[in-house]
Amino acid sequence: MKPQPNNFETSQRLAELKEPDDESRRRFLKASSIFSLAVAFTPSTIVEAFTKSKSEIDQKENFVTQTSATQPQTDKTAIRPFQFNFPDAELTNLRQRINATRWPDPEQVTDASQGVQLATMQKLARYWGTDYNWRKGEAKLKAVPHFVTEIDGLDIHFIHVRSKHENALPMIVTHGWPGSIIEQMKIIEPLTNPTAHGGTAADAFHLVIPSLPGYGFSGKPTKPGWNPVSIAKAWATLMQRLGYTKYVAQGGDWGNAVSEVMALQQPPGLLAIHTNMAATVPPDVSKALAMGGPPPAGLSPDEKHAWDQLVDFYMNGLGYALEMNNRPQTLYGIVDSPIGLAGWILDHDIRSYQMIARVFDGKPEGLTRDDVLDNITLYWLTNTAISSARLYWDTRHTLPPGGGFFDVRGVKLPVAVSAFAEEIYQAPKSWAEKAYVNLIHYNSFPKGTHFAAWEQPGLFVGEMRAAFKSLRS
């Protein structure tokens, strides 16, 4: 279903542009950016959206030599152990492609305003094409148990680690784009084995960490229909199959969208959610952003800071989302060129990019060069650059129109929020209190980017323990 104009009154804006000046052009472009992220994550559309999208879900495109489920069973909905292996020839080919990169001229400016800088990419390429060893990261992945189960015709891959502590709280953790299950690898041990990591048995979690459809080791949808609404439903099915009658959900980026939709769907057993990229933007702020006008009067310093971050993101940081919303299939270059893929992934948001650029300058800040390249290499080896990008298109085209990605959705279940300073925007406590009528925890941090669990695992683990403490029996 193609979205129709939403409550930002597109027709009015177009009328104002009959005789456009520079200011009106800028406003229109900004409004168009926000329209492109409009999605139906409101309670009144959840049932309708799922009904329409479910019929369009089809079976995955199988990996050929890369991955295989062990001991194939007739019942594909069973929980099956999963193994993967990538031949040395593929790693050799990857290195050859990196070292044969055809480079552009350098940017014309001294900052990142024209995009990912040539010096950063060449440093990344030198390390990726010579010293980087995928097998080290692969060994860490293989050290945890992997499984697959078919849901609505698609194989869903997930990591499942049960704590040794009997009363551990089950939690499903969802990554986003341009992330993967690699984002969560550092939090598995301290959350499932807290007594070895400064906690008590009362802090323990059972962890379920799925790969989004079209990402990593999950199946690649061959027809439209996999969007946050259908994914949320699938996650509830997954937790039910695993036998969890009470559990919580966590996510950032697309993981937040999926977790919030789960909270709107209220599947049996879901107690609460946690987000590290909250959707809290009030209606008056959202409208002002869309219209390109000044901020609403009376914003507090924290709210004005969030406003400034959002303005910068919508004006300067949305290029990747616009293309994946509109024309993901056109991105052939990032499937054929490892450096093209790396540049595309690095250019997600300016503060994460700046942090990663410092990492390749020899100043690791939570992430190492290997961390960054493990994630990019997983995208390359699974050939999921375009299949993952289609989540943006699917969300725009297979859901009814609704609010923007960061707009309040009306979640009634208990919600915990962790706001990191260098996220796309740091959600103020005042906005979180209005967005979530049952806010059970809020904390903000002076550091930490979009990839909280990956970059700041210590802070993240502490937040999970604090966020859900009141829910434990």
Secondary structure by P-SEA (a helix, b strand, c coil): ccccccccaaaaaaaaaccccaaaaaaaaaaaaaaaaccccccccaaaaaaaaaaaccccccccccccccccccccccbbbbbbbbcaaaaaaaaaaaaacccccccccccccccccaaaaaaaaaaaaccccaaaaaaaaaccccbbbbcccbbbbbbbbbbcccbbbbbbbbbcccccccccccaaaaaacccccccccccccbbbbbcccccccccccccccccaaaaaaaaaaaaaaaccccbbbbbccaaaaaaaaaaaacccccccccccccccccaaaaaaaaacccccccccaaaaaaaaaaaaaaacccaaaaaaacccccaaaaaacaaaaaaaaaaccaaaaaaaaaaaacccccccaaaaaaaaaaaaaacccccccaaaaaaacccccccccccccccccbbbbbbbccccccccaaaaaaacccccbbbbbcccccccccccaaaaaaaaaaacccccc
